[in-house]
Amino acid sequence: MAERVVGLISGTSVDGIDVAVAEFRAHGDELELRPVGEFEHPYPGRLREELLEALPPAAVGAGRLTKLDTEAGQAFAEAAQRAIDRFGPADLISSLGQTVFHWVEDGRARGTLQLGRPAWIAERTGLPVIADLRSRDVAAGGQGAPLAAVLDRLWLRDLAESTAEPAIALNIGGIANITVVEPGGHTIAYDTGPGNALLDLAAQRLTGARSDLDGALAARGQVRDELLRRLLAEPYYQAKPPKSTGRELFDADYLGSATQGMEISPEDLLATLTELTARTIGEACRRHRARTVVASGGGVENPVLLRKLTARLDGARLVVSDELGLPRGAKEAYLTALLGWLTWHGVAADVPSATGARGPRLLGSITPGAGPLTLPPPRTQGITRLRVAGKGPWTVGETDAPR
């Protein structure tokens, strides 16, 4: 029997709410994921700007945080209902919310906060909602990130085994992260450092634009070696995994400190920050000797960044996740749907070798929908592989979302 899950997430770039609808079928220890459709739902009014203004190093009071949590929850509810209206009925909604703070101290995650209260989603749609998917892993000693490791381990295991070489899944969002999947399934994952976060911050401060579209400014600039040396001196890059980071480190104060006393053009600044992202990702990939890197996330849309990254991969093949069936802009939303399905069926959804948790844990808290909460019997057989089927539903008509 196929089950349909709506996945919702807004990443560290705070671009909007990524929505994906997935149908799942289990066949023994293999899970089949069929993408039904996906889209990006914009935050209404000034909510995006208000969320960005609340990120570190800003000081935000309890009243402001409550308002943002409520308004984000209402926006996520609207996105979920829009998915149901467009793609048809669903069984479950899974939400990773909007991360506003990831508390890391002395290399250890101490707490994490995502906004987007799930009660609003449940009230709007009448469906059960699985949310707060990071906290249990943190409570178990893990980093609470990158949770993408659970999808990547199941999805890329056959690729790693068929080539007898490690395969890497790379996501370039506000923060970049990799998952290294070795033949046999052993997996590690961690944040490599900034993806688009510093690039977007610089573009907005210098030009008023949300990003350096297509890397146009960076393409006209020159890498400033002194600034690059300052940026690469950040201790995070030398820390051993498991590790995670976020905008609470790579923020406006960080960029201001790095450029203090320097006169630098917008073009040179963006060229240097693009080089930083490419170099830190490339060095991490080379360290694990992978020959295939499967990339997704908003950074994939930046051709200048991709060219620099390809040059840093020491001959490894760089492919976009679309080639393996998962749309590059919606992969994390499909991941969120998977996390919800696993929790719903009583299957641990973290990867301790990636997050550093003391052991496998069921993730998330469940908010009931309109009726009594009735979970399926917990699975007695684990899931070891994920197969992505061709796009489209098993049971309903045309569902492709406009891209």
C-alpha positions in Angstrom: 0.0 0.0 0.0 1.4 3.4 -1.0 1.4 6.2 1.5 1.6 9.9 0.6 3.6 12.3 2.7 4.0 16.1 2.4 7.5 17.3 3.3 8.1 20.9 4.3 11.3 22.8 5.1 12.8 26.2 4.9 16.6 26.1 4.8 19.3 28.3 6.2 19.0 30.7 3.2 15.4 31.5 4.3 14.4 31.7 0.7 10.9 30.3 1.3 9.2 27.0 2.1 10.3 24.0 0.0 7.4 21.6 -0.4 7.5 18.1 -1.8 4.9 15.4 -2.0 6.2 11.8 -2.0 4.6 8.4 -2.2 6.3 5.5 -0.4 6.0 1.8 -0.7 8.1 -0.7 1.3 9.3 -3.9 -0.3 11.0 -5.9 2.4 14.1 -3.9 3.4 13.8 -1.6 0.4 11.8 1.6 0.4 10.6 3.0 -2.9 10.1 6.8 -3.1 8.1 8.2 -6.0 8.3 12.0 -6.3 4.8 13.3 -7.0 5.6 17.0 -7.2 7.3 20.0 -5.6 7.3 23.7 -5.4 8.5 26.6 -3.4 6.0 28.5 -1.3 7.0 32.1 -0.6 6.8 33.6 2.9 4.0 36.2 3.0 4.6 39.9 3.3 7.7 40.8 5.3 7.9 37.5 7.1 11.1 36.5 5.3 12.8 39.8 6.2 11.6 39.5 9.8 13.0 36.0 10.1 16.3 37.1 8.7 16.3 40.1 11.1 15.8 37.6 14.0 18.9 35.5 13.2 22.1 35.9 15.2 23.6 38.2 16.2 20.2 39.9 16.7 18.7 39.9 20.2 15.1 38.8 20.0 12.6 38.8 22.9 10.0 36.2 23.8 7.2 38.2 22.4 8.9 38.6 19.0 9.9 35.0 18.9 6.3 33.9 19.7 5.0 36.0 16.9 7.5 34.7 14.4 6.8 31.1 15.5 3.0 31.6 14.9 3.4 33.4 11.6 5.8 30.8 10.3 3.5 28.0 11.4 0.6 29.6 9.5 2.8 30.0 6.4 3.8 26.3 6.6 0.1 25.4 7.1 -0.8 27.4 3.9 2.0 25.6 2.0 0.8 22.2 3.2 -2.8 22.9 2.2 -1.6 24.2 -1.2 0.2 20.9 -1.8 -2.9 18.9 -1.0 -5.0 21.1 -3.2 -2.6 20.7 -6.1 -1.6 17.0 -5.7 -4.5 15.4 -4.0 -5.1 13.8 -0.5 -2.1 12.9 1.7 -1.8 10.7 4.7 0.8 12.6 6.8 2.7 15.9 6.9 6.3 16.1 8.0 7.9 19.5 8.8 11.5 20.5 9.5 10.4 24.1 10.1 12.6 27.1 9.9 15.9 26.9 11.9 16.7 30.2 13.6 19.4 29.0 16.0 21.6 25.9 16.3 23.4 26.1 19.7 26.9 24.6 19.4 29.4 25.0 22.2 32.9 23.4 22.3 32.0 21.3 19.3 28.9 19.9 20.9 25.3 20.7 19.9 23.5 21.8 23.1 20.1 22.7 21.5 18.4 23.7 18.3 15.4 25.8 17.6 13.0 25.6 14.6 10.0 27.9 14.1 6.7 26.9 12.5 4.4 25.6 15.2 2.9 22.2 13.8 -0.5 22.8 15.5 -1.3 25.4 12.8 -0.5 22.8 10.1 -2.6 20.1 11.7 -5.5 22.6 12.3 -5.5 23.7 8.6 -5.1 20.3 7.0 -6.7 17.9 9.5 -3.7 15.6 9.1 -1.2 14.4 11.7 2.1 16.3 11.6 5.5 15.1 12.5 7.8 18.0 13.5 10.7 19.0 15.8 12.8 16.3 14.0 16.2 17.5 15.3 15.9 17.7 19.1 15.9 14.0 19.9 19.2 13.5 18.1 20.7 16.4 20.0 19.3 15.1 23.3 21.1 11.8 22.5 24.4 13.5 22.1 24.2 14.1 18.4 24.5 17.3 16.3 20.9 17.1 15.1 22.4 17.6 11.6 22.9 16.8 8.8 19.8 14.7 8.8 20.2 14.2 5.1 22.5 11.3 6.0 19.5 9.0 6.4 18.3 9.6 2.8 21.8 9.6 1.3 22.9 6.4 3.0 19.9 4.5 1.7 19.8 6.2 -1.7 23.5 6.0 -2.7 24.5 2.7 -1.2 23.9 0.8 -4.5 26.0 3.4 -6.3 28.9 3.1 -3.8 28.8 -0.7 -4.0 28.5 -0.8 -7.8 31.6 1.4 -8.2 33.4 -0.1 -5.1 34.2 3.6 -4.2 32.7 6.0 -1.7 29.9 8.2 -3.1 29.2 11.7 -1.7 26.0 13.6 -1.6 26.5 17.3 -1.4 23.9 19.9 -0.5 24.7 23.5 -1.0 22.2 25.6 0.9 23.0 28.5 3.2 25.3 26.0 4.9 27.0 23.2 2.8 27.0 19.6 4.0 28.2 16.3 2.7 27.3 12.7 3.3 30.0 10.1 2.6 28.5 6.7 1.8 31.0 3.8 1.6 30.5 0.4 0.0 28.7 -1.6 2.6 26.7 1.4 3.8 29.0 2.9 6.5 28.2 6.6 6.5 29.5 9.9 7.9 28.1 13.3 7.3 28.8 16.9 8.4 28.6 20.5 7.5 31.6 21.7 5.6 31.0 25.4 6.2 29.2 28.2 4.4 27.4 27.4 1.2 25.4 30.4 0.1 25.1 32.1 3.5 28.0 34.5 3.2 27.4 35.0 -0.5 23.8 36.0 0.0 24.7 38.2 2.9 27.3 40.1 0.9 25.1 40.4 -2.1 22.2 41.8 -0.1 24.4 44.3 1.8 26.3 45.5 -1.2 23.7 45.4 -4.0 20.3 45.0 -2.3 19.7 41.7 -4.2 18.8 38.5 -2.5 21.8 36.7 -4.1 24.6 37.0 -6.7 22.4 35.7 -9.5 24.3 33.2 -11.6 27.5 34.3 -9.9 27.6 37.3 -12.2 29.4 39.6 -9.7 31.8 36.9 -8.6 32.7 36.2 -12.3 33.9 39.8 -12.7 36.0 39.9 -9.5 39.3 38.6 -8.4 40.0 36.4 -5.4 41.7 38.4 -2.7 44.3 36.1 -1.1 44.7 38.0 2.2 40.9 37.9 2.8 40.8 34.2 1.8 43.5 33.4 4.3 41.6 35.2 7.0 38.4 33.3 6.2 40.2 29.9 6.0 41.7 30.5 9.5 38.3 29.8 11.0 38.9 26.8 13.5 35.6 25.1 12.4 37.3 23.8 9.2 39.9 21.9 11.2 37.4 20.3 13.6 36.8 16.6 13.1 33.3 15.3 12.3 30.7 14.8 13.5 30.2 18.6 13.5 27.5 21.1 12.5 27.3 24.8 12.1 25.0 27.5 10.9 24.3 31.2 10.5 25.0 31.7 14.2 28.7 31.4 13.2 28.8 32.5 9.6 26.9 35.8 10.1 27.3 39.5 9.5 29.7 39.9 12.4 31.9 37.1 11.1 32.0 38.8 7.7 32.7 42.2 9.2 35.6 40.9 11.3 37.1 39.1 8.3 37.0 42.3 6.1 38.0 44.7 8.8 40.6 47.3 7.6 40.3 46.1 4.0 39.0 48.1 1.0 37.4 45.6 -1.3 35.0 45.9 -4.2 31.7 43.9 -4.3 33.0 41.9 -7.2 36.2 40.9 -5.4 34.4 40.1 -2.2 31.9 37.8 -3.9 34.7 36.2 -5.9 36.6 35.5 -2.7 33.5 34.1 -0.9 32.7 31.9 -3.8 36.3 30.6 -3.7 35.9 29.9 0.0 32.8 27.8 -0.5 34.3 25.9 -3.4 37.6 25.3 -1.6 36.1 24.1 1.7 33.7 21.7 0.0 36.3 20.5 -2.4 38.9 19.8 0.3 36.3 17.8 2.3 35.3 15.7 -0.7 39.0 15.0 -1.6 39.6 13.9 2.0 37.2 11.1 1.5 38.5 10.0 -1.9 35.0 9.9 -3.5 34.9 9.6 -7.3 31.2 10.6 -7.6 29.7 13.7 -6.0 25.9 14.1 -6.3 25.0 17.8 -5.7 21.7 19.5 -4.8 20.5 22.7 -3.2 20.4 26.4 -4.3 24.1 26.6 -4.8 23.8 24.3 -7.8 22.2 27.1 -9.7 25.4 29.2 -9.5 27.5 28.2 -12.5 30.6 30.1 -11.3 30.5 28.2 -8.0 30.1 24.9 -9.8 33.1 25.6 -12.1 35.3 26.5 -9.1 34.1 23.4 -7.2 34.7 21.1 -10.2 38.2 22.3 -10.4 38.7 21.5 -6.7 37.4 17.9 -6.9 40.6 16.3 -8.3 38.9 14.6 -11.2 35.8 13.3 -9.3 32.6 13.3 -11.3 30.1 16.0 -10.3 26.5 15.2 -11.1 23.3 17.0 -10.2 20.8 15.0 -8.1 18.2 15.3 -10.8 20.1 12.7 -12.8 19.4 10.2 -10.1 15.8 11.1 -9.8 15.6 13.7 -7.0 15.1 17.4 -8.1 18.0 19.5 -6.9 15.9 22.2 -5.5 13.5 19.9 -3.6 15.8 17.1 -2.3 15.7 18.3 1.3 11.9 18.5 1.2 11.8 14.9 0.0 14.2 14.1 2.8 11.7 15.7 5.2 8.9 13.5 3.8 11.2 10.4 4.3 11.9 11.4 7.9 8.2 11.6 8.6 7.5 8.2 7.0 10.2 6.5 9.0 9.0 8.0 12.3 5.4 7.1 11.5 6.4 3.5 11.0 8.6 3.3 14.1 11.9 3.3 12.3 15.0 5.2 13.6 15.6 8.1 11.4 19.1 9.3 12.5 22.5 8.0 11.5 24.7 7.9 14.6 27.9 7.7 12.6 26.9 10.9 11.0 25.4 13.0 13.8 27.3 11.5 16.7 24.3 10.4 18.6 24.7 7.6 21.2 22.5 5.3 19.1 19.6 5.2 16.6 16.6 7.2 17.7 13.1 7.7 16.6 12.8 11.4 15.7 10.2 14.0 16.1 7.0 14.8 17.9 3.5 14.0 16.5 0.6 16.4 16.5 -2.7 14.7 15.9 -4.9 15.7 13.0 -8.7 16.1 13.0 -9.3 12.6 14.2 -7.9 10.1 16.7 -4.2 9.4 16.3 -3.8 5.8 14.8 -0.3 4.8 13.9 0.5 1.7 11.8 2.2 -1.2 13.6 5.9 -0.6 14.0 8.0 -2.2 11.3 9.9 -5.3 12.5 12.2 -5.1 9.4 14.6 -2.3 8.9 15.1 -0.3 5.8 18.5 -0.7 4.2 18.0 0.8 0.7 16.0 3.5 -1.0 15.0 3.4 -4.7 13.7 6.5 -6.4 11.0 5.7 -8.9 10.0 7.7 -11.9 8.1 10.9 -11.2 4.3 10.8 -10.9 1.7 9.1 -8.7 0.6 5.5 -8.5 -3.0 6.4 -7.8 -4.0 9.8 -9.1 -3.8 11.9 -12.2 -1.3 14.5 -13.4 0.5 16.1 -10.5 3.6 17.8 -11.8 4.2 21.2 -10.2 5.4 24.1 -12.2 9.1 24.6 -11.7 
